[in-house]
Amino acid sequence: MANCPACETAIDREDEEFEEGQTLDCPECGAELEVVSTNPLELDVRQEEEEEE
């Protein structure tokens, strides 16, 4: 279990396997999160990459 870094809501998905780089949405605030570590589970708010023109 990990907490959303944006709103601190517990992300309880112990029945799901995660991989580093995987993205998911916080069910509370809707922030797009990225798995940065799987053991222990650590999440970070995903930064949208700006497209170069």
BATOR-512485 format. One record per residue (C-alpha): residue number from 0; residue in one letter; x negated, y negated, z negated. Coordinates in pm, 1 decimal, always signed. Each point is the difference from the previous one (the first is absolute). Layout:
N
SITE lumnu seti        x        y        z
SITE   NUM    a        X        Y        Z
...
This chain:
53
SITE lumnu seti        x        y        z
SITE     0    m     +0.0     +0.0     +0.0
SITE     1    a   -117.4   -352.8    +77.2
SITE     2    n   +139.2   -350.4    -29.3
SITE     3    c    +77.1   -239.9   +282.3
SITE     4    p   -272.5   -266.3    -11.3
SITE     5    a   +252.0   -264.4   +110.1
SITE     6    c   +276.9    +52.0   -258.2
SITE     7    e   -135.7   +266.7   -240.0
SITE     8    t   +289.9   +239.1    +68.9
SITE     9    a    -96.1   +362.2    -61.2
SITE    10    i    -32.7   +194.6   +324.8
SITE    11    d    +94.9   +348.9   -114.6
SITE    12    r    -43.4   +239.1   +290.8
SITE    13    e   -184.4   +286.2   -165.8
SITE    14    d   +170.3   +250.9   +230.0
SITE    15    e   -162.7   -163.6   +303.2
SITE    16    e   -356.2    +50.5   +124.3
SITE    17    f   -182.7   -321.2    +90.5
SITE    18    e   -295.5    -66.1   +228.7
SITE    19    e   -233.0   -299.5    -11.1
SITE    20    g   +113.4   -261.6   +250.4
SITE    21    q   +363.7   +111.8    -15.9
SITE    22    t   +256.3   -280.2    -30.9
SITE    23    l   +325.7     -8.9   -191.7
SITE    24    d   +251.0   -261.2   -111.0
SITE    25    c    +71.5    -97.7   -359.8
SITE    26    p   +364.0    +91.0    -73.4
SITE    27    e    +35.7   -305.0   -226.8
SITE    28    c   -161.3   -297.5   +178.7
SITE    29    g    -47.1   +144.0   +350.2
SITE    30    a   -375.5    -69.4    +12.3
SITE    31    e   -190.7   +211.4   +250.9
SITE    32    l   -255.3   +197.6   -199.9
SITE    33    e   -307.7   +192.3   +107.8
SITE    34    v   -146.7   +301.2   -182.0
SITE    35    v   -361.5    -94.0    -80.9
SITE    36    s    -72.8   +299.4   -224.4
SITE    37    t   +173.7   +332.4    -55.6
SITE    38    n   -159.9   +114.4   -325.4
SITE    39    p   +115.6   -188.8   -190.9
SITE    40    l   +268.5   -144.7   +225.3
SITE    41    e    -81.6   -365.8    +62.6
SITE    42    l   +201.3   -236.1   +219.3
SITE    43    d    -74.7   -341.9   +145.7
SITE    44    v   +222.4   -247.1   +184.4
SITE    45    r    -63.7    +50.2   +370.1
SITE    46    q   -122.2   -313.2   +172.0
SITE    47    e   +139.4    -47.1   +348.8
SITE    48    e   -275.7    -44.1   +250.9
SITE    49    e    +34.7   -310.8   +213.3
SITE    50    e    -19.4    +65.7   +371.3
SITE    51    e   -272.3   -184.2   +183.9
SITE    52    e   +117.9   -207.5   +293.2
